[in-house]
Amino acid sequence: MGERGREYFDRNLSVQAGVVGPVDFTHTTLTQGAGELVRAKCGARFRIFIDIFNHMVADSTDALDATFHALAHPTRRAMLAMLANGEEYTVGELAAPFNVSLAASSKHLIVLEKAKLVRRRVDGCTHACRLNAKPLKKVVDWTEEFRGCWERNFDKLDAVLHELKDTPNRRRKDPR
């Protein structure tokens, strides 16, 4: 477990999980904190789980978080839509439809680049950008996990609508 993971575990998880209880940090170091106490109480199994958990979180959510962050702004989504045809566009061409400066559009493109959604090619003073759709596959995979839930909800809604359609039209009696 890295130093950051050990520090987080020592401060948060050990107390929340109730495995060890509060750790007195005046007598323990981060390398011999709650992680060491848990190993002493629970054996290597728990330690291995924590290591795997930390790697899974770092590997899978960082890329997905960056992609969702990039997709969160309407200007960036519109830029991606422009790039979706497969052609390269310069920063100026991407900025033209919006009322933003080249500096502002460049900042948007940097966010898209950090999420690996855009590749930038520099040719002298010209910066040409192209879409990289691979990170969007992770978004699709993540949202697919919820497809069953939505389909069940739509089926229930369908049943209610059919039931309402089949029942005779009953008017409320006027209380007058």
MODELLER restraints for C-alpha pairs under 7 A, 6 or more apart:
rsr = mdl.restraints
at = mdl.atoms
rsr.add(forms.Gaussian(group=physical.xy_distance, feature=features.Distance(at['CA:1:A'], at['CA:51:A']), mean=5.25, stdev=0.5))
rsr.add(forms.Gaussian(group=physical.xy_distance, feature=features.Distance(at['CA:5:A'], at['CA:54:A']), mean=6.84, stdev=0.5))
rsr.add(forms.Gaussian(group=physical.xy_distance, feature=features.Distance(at['CA:6:A'], at['CA:30:A']), mean=6.66, stdev=0.5))
rsr.add(forms.Gaussian(group=physical.xy_distance, feature=features.Distance(at['CA:6:A'], at['CA:35:A']), mean=6.73, stdev=0.5))
rsr.add(forms.Gaussian(group=physical.xy_distance, feature=features.Distance(at['CA:7:A'], at['CA:30:A']), mean=5.94, stdev=0.5))
rsr.add(forms.Gaussian(group=physical.xy_distance, feature=features.Distance(at['CA:9:A'], at['CA:35:A']), mean=6.93, stdev=0.5))
rsr.add(forms.Gaussian(group=physical.xy_distance, feature=features.Distance(at['CA:10:A'], at['CA:33:A']), mean=5.84, stdev=0.5))
rsr.add(forms.Gaussian(group=physical.xy_distance, feature=features.Distance(at['CA:10:A'], at['CA:34:A']), mean=4.84, stdev=0.5))
rsr.add(forms.Gaussian(group=physical.xy_distance, feature=features.Distance(at['CA:10:A'], at['CA:35:A']), mean=6.40, stdev=0.5))
rsr.add(forms.Gaussian(group=physical.xy_distance, feature=features.Distance(at['CA:14:A'], at['CA:20:A']), mean=5.77, stdev=0.5))
rsr.add(forms.Gaussian(group=physical.xy_distance, feature=features.Distance(at['CA:14:A'], at['CA:21:A']), mean=6.49, stdev=0.5))
rsr.add(forms.Gaussian(group=physical.xy_distance, feature=features.Distance(at['CA:14:A'], at['CA:34:A']), mean=6.17, stdev=0.5))
rsr.add(forms.Gaussian(group=physical.xy_distance, feature=features.Distance(at['CA:15:A'], at['CA:21:A']), mean=4.94, stdev=0.5))
rsr.add(forms.Gaussian(group=physical.xy_distance, feature=features.Distance(at['CA:15:A'], at['CA:22:A']), mean=5.47, stdev=0.5))
rsr.add(forms.Gaussian(group=physical.xy_distance, feature=features.Distance(at['CA:19:A'], at['CA:38:A']), mean=6.82, stdev=0.5))
rsr.add(forms.Gaussian(group=physical.xy_distance, feature=features.Distance(at['CA:20:A'], at['CA:34:A']), mean=6.93, stdev=0.5))
rsr.add(forms.Gaussian(group=physical.xy_distance, feature=features.Distance(at['CA:20:A'], at['CA:37:A']), mean=6.91, stdev=0.5))
rsr.add(forms.Gaussian(group=physical.xy_distance, feature=features.Distance(at['CA:20:A'], at['CA:38:A']), mean=6.38, stdev=0.5))
rsr.add(forms.Gaussian(group=physical.xy_distance, feature=features.Distance(at['CA:23:A'], at['CA:34:A']), mean=6.36, stdev=0.5))
rsr.add(forms.Gaussian(group=physical.xy_distance, feature=features.Distance(at['CA:39:A'], at['CA:46:A']), mean=6.80, stdev=0.5))
rsr.add(forms.Gaussian(group=physical.xy_distance, feature=features.Distance(at['CA:39:A'], at['CA:47:A']), mean=6.18, stdev=0.5))
rsr.add(forms.Gaussian(group=physical.xy_distance, feature=features.Distance(at['CA:63:A'], at['CA:115:A']), mean=6.64, stdev=0.5))
rsr.add(forms.Gaussian(group=physical.xy_distance, feature=features.Distance(at['CA:64:A'], at['CA:138:A']), mean=6.77, stdev=0.5))
rsr.add(forms.Gaussian(group=physical.xy_distance, feature=features.Distance(at['CA:64:A'], at['CA:139:A']), mean=6.77, stdev=0.5))
rsr.add(forms.Gaussian(group=physical.xy_distance, feature=features.Distance(at['CA:66:A'], at['CA:115:A']), mean=4.93, stdev=0.5))
rsr.add(forms.Gaussian(group=physical.xy_distance, feature=features.Distance(at['CA:67:A'], at['CA:115:A']), mean=5.07, stdev=0.5))
rsr.add(forms.Gaussian(group=physical.xy_distance, feature=features.Distance(at['CA:67:A'], at['CA:135:A']), mean=6.78, stdev=0.5))
rsr.add(forms.Gaussian(group=physical.xy_distance, feature=features.Distance(at['CA:70:A'], at['CA:76:A']), mean=6.63, stdev=0.5))
rsr.add(forms.Gaussian(group=physical.xy_distance, feature=features.Distance(at['CA:70:A'], at['CA:111:A']), mean=5.91, stdev=0.5))
rsr.add(forms.Gaussian(group=physical.xy_distance, feature=features.Distance(at['CA:70:A'], at['CA:112:A']), mean=5.58, stdev=0.5))
rsr.add(forms.Gaussian(group=physical.xy_distance, feature=features.Distance(at['CA:70:A'], at['CA:115:A']), mean=6.56, stdev=0.5))
rsr.add(forms.Gaussian(group=physical.xy_distance, feature=features.Distance(at['CA:71:A'], at['CA:77:A']), mean=5.60, stdev=0.5))
rsr.add(forms.Gaussian(group=physical.xy_distance, feature=features.Distance(at['CA:76:A'], at['CA:108:A']), mean=6.15, stdev=0.5))
rsr.add(forms.Gaussian(group=physical.xy_distance, feature=features.Distance(at['CA:79:A'], at['CA:94:A']), mean=6.18, stdev=0.5))
rsr.add(forms.Gaussian(group=physical.xy_distance, feature=features.Distance(at['CA:80:A'], at['CA:131:A']), mean=6.83, stdev=0.5))
rsr.add(forms.Gaussian(group=physical.xy_distance, feature=features.Distance(at['CA:83:A'], at['CA:130:A']), mean=6.18, stdev=0.5))
rsr.add(forms.Gaussian(group=physical.xy_distance, feature=features.Distance(at['CA:83:A'], at['CA:131:A']), mean=5.46, stdev=0.5))
rsr.add(forms.Gaussian(group=physical.xy_distance, feature=features.Distance(at['CA:84:A'], at['CA:131:A']), mean=6.42, stdev=0.5))
rsr.add(forms.Gaussian(group=physical.xy_distance, feature=features.Distance(at['CA:86:A'], at['CA:130:A']), mean=6.94, stdev=0.5))
rsr.add(forms.Gaussian(group=physical.xy_distance, feature=features.Distance(at['CA:86:A'], at['CA:131:A']), mean=6.74, stdev=0.5))
rsr.add(forms.Gaussian(group=physical.xy_distance, feature=features.Distance(at['CA:87:A'], at['CA:130:A']), mean=6.50, stdev=0.5))
rsr.add(forms.Gaussian(group=physical.xy_distance, feature=features.Distance(at['CA:88:A'], at['CA:128:A']), mean=5.86, stdev=0.5))
rsr.add(forms.Gaussian(group=physical.xy_distance, feature=features.Distance(at['CA:88:A'], at['CA:129:A']), mean=5.29, stdev=0.5))
rsr.add(forms.Gaussian(group=physical.xy_distance, feature=features.Distance(at['CA:88:A'], at['CA:130:A']), mean=4.87, stdev=0.5))
rsr.add(forms.Gaussian(group=physical.xy_distance, feature=features.Distance(at['CA:89:A'], at['CA:128:A']), mean=5.33, stdev=0.5))
rsr.add(forms.Gaussian(group=physical.xy_distance, feature=features.Distance(at['CA:89:A'], at['CA:129:A']), mean=5.33, stdev=0.5))
rsr.add(forms.Gaussian(group=physical.xy_distance, feature=features.Distance(at['CA:89:A'], at['CA:130:A']), mean=6.82, stdev=0.5))
rsr.add(forms.Gaussian(group=physical.xy_distance, feature=features.Distance(at['CA:90:A'], at['CA:126:A']), mean=6.80, stdev=0.5))
rsr.add(forms.Gaussian(group=physical.xy_distance, feature=features.Distance(at['CA:90:A'], at['CA:127:A']), mean=5.48, stdev=0.5))
rsr.add(forms.Gaussian(group=physical.xy_distance, feature=features.Distance(at['CA:90:A'], at['CA:128:A']), mean=4.29, stdev=0.5))
rsr.add(forms.Gaussian(group=physical.xy_distance, feature=features.Distance(at['CA:90:A'], at['CA:129:A']), mean=6.02, stdev=0.5))
rsr.add(forms.Gaussian(group=physical.xy_distance, feature=features.Distance(at['CA:91:A'], at['CA:106:A']), mean=6.74, stdev=0.5))
rsr.add(forms.Gaussian(group=physical.xy_distance, feature=features.Distance(at['CA:91:A'], at['CA:127:A']), mean=6.11, stdev=0.5))
rsr.add(forms.Gaussian(group=physical.xy_distance, feature=features.Distance(at['CA:91:A'], at['CA:128:A']), mean=6.55, stdev=0.5))
rsr.add(forms.Gaussian(group=physical.xy_distance, feature=features.Distance(at['CA:92:A'], at['CA:102:A']), mean=6.44, stdev=0.5))
rsr.add(forms.Gaussian(group=physical.xy_distance, feature=features.Distance(at['CA:95:A'], at['CA:102:A']), mean=6.36, stdev=0.5))
rsr.add(forms.Gaussian(group=physical.xy_distance, feature=features.Distance(at['CA:95:A'], at['CA:105:A']), mean=5.58, stdev=0.5))
rsr.add(forms.Gaussian(group=physical.xy_distance, feature=features.Distance(at['CA:112:A'], at['CA:118:A']), mean=5.62, stdev=0.5))
rsr.add(forms.Gaussian(group=physical.xy_distance, feature=features.Distance(at['CA:113:A'], at['CA:119:A']), mean=6.32, stdev=0.5))
rsr.add(forms.Gaussian(group=physical.xy_distance, feature=features.Distance(at['CA:116:A'], at['CA:132:A']), mean=6.78, stdev=0.5))
rsr.add(forms.Gaussian(group=physical.xy_distance, feature=features.Distance(at['CA:116:A'], at['CA:135:A']), mean=6.78, stdev=0.5))
rsr.add(forms.Gaussian(group=physical.xy_distance, feature=features.Distance(at['CA:117:A'], at['CA:131:A']), mean=5.98, stdev=0.5))
rsr.add(forms.Gaussian(group=physical.xy_distance, feature=features.Distance(at['CA:117:A'], at['CA:132:A']), mean=4.82, stdev=0.5))
rsr.add(forms.Gaussian(group=physical.xy_distance, feature=features.Distance(at['CA:117:A'], at['CA:133:A']), mean=6.11, stdev=0.5))
rsr.add(forms.Gaussian(group=physical.xy_distance, feature=features.Distance(at['CA:117:A'], at['CA:135:A']), mean=6.32, stdev=0.5))
rsr.add(forms.Gaussian(group=physical.xy_distance, feature=features.Distance(at['CA:118:A'], at['CA:129:A']), mean=6.35, stdev=0.5))
rsr.add(forms.Gaussian(group=physical.xy_distance, feature=features.Distance(at['CA:118:A'], at['CA:130:A']), mean=5.61, stdev=0.5))
rsr.add(forms.Gaussian(group=physical.xy_distance, feature=features.Distance(at['CA:118:A'], at['CA:131:A']), mean=4.69, stdev=0.5))
rsr.add(forms.Gaussian(group=physical.xy_distance, feature=features.Distance(at['CA:118:A'], at['CA:132:A']), mean=5.28, stdev=0.5))
rsr.add(forms.Gaussian(group=physical.xy_distance, feature=features.Distance(at['CA:119:A'], at['CA:129:A']), mean=5.55, stdev=0.5))
rsr.add(forms.Gaussian(group=physical.xy_distance, feature=features.Distance(at['CA:119:A'], at['CA:130:A']), mean=5.29, stdev=0.5))
rsr.add(forms.Gaussian(group=physical.xy_distance, feature=features.Distance(at['CA:119:A'], at['CA:131:A']), mean=6.38, stdev=0.5))
rsr.add(forms.Gaussian(group=physical.xy_distance, feature=features.Distance(at['CA:119:A'], at['CA:132:A']), mean=6.53, stdev=0.5))
rsr.add(forms.Gaussian(group=physical.xy_distance, feature=features.Distance(at['CA:120:A'], at['CA:127:A']), mean=6.39, stdev=0.5))
rsr.add(forms.Gaussian(group=physical.xy_distance, feature=features.Distance(at['CA:120:A'], at['CA:128:A']), mean=5.59, stdev=0.5))
rsr.add(forms.Gaussian(group=physical.xy_distance, feature=features.Distance(at['CA:120:A'], at['CA:129:A']), mean=4.43, stdev=0.5))
rsr.add(forms.Gaussian(group=physical.xy_distance, feature=features.Distance(at['CA:120:A'], at['CA:130:A']), mean=6.53, stdev=0.5))
rsr.add(forms.Gaussian(group=physical.xy_distance, feature=features.Distance(at['CA:121:A'], at['CA:127:A']), mean=5.70, stdev=0.5))
rsr.add(forms.Gaussian(group=physical.xy_distance, feature=features.Distance(at['CA:121:A'], at['CA:128:A']), mean=5.08, stdev=0.5))
rsr.add(forms.Gaussian(group=physical.xy_distance, feature=features.Distance(at['CA:121:A'], at['CA:129:A']), mean=6.21, stdev=0.5))
rsr.add(forms.Gaussian(group=physical.xy_distance, feature=features.Distance(at['CA:122:A'], at['CA:128:A']), mean=6.32, stdev=0.5))
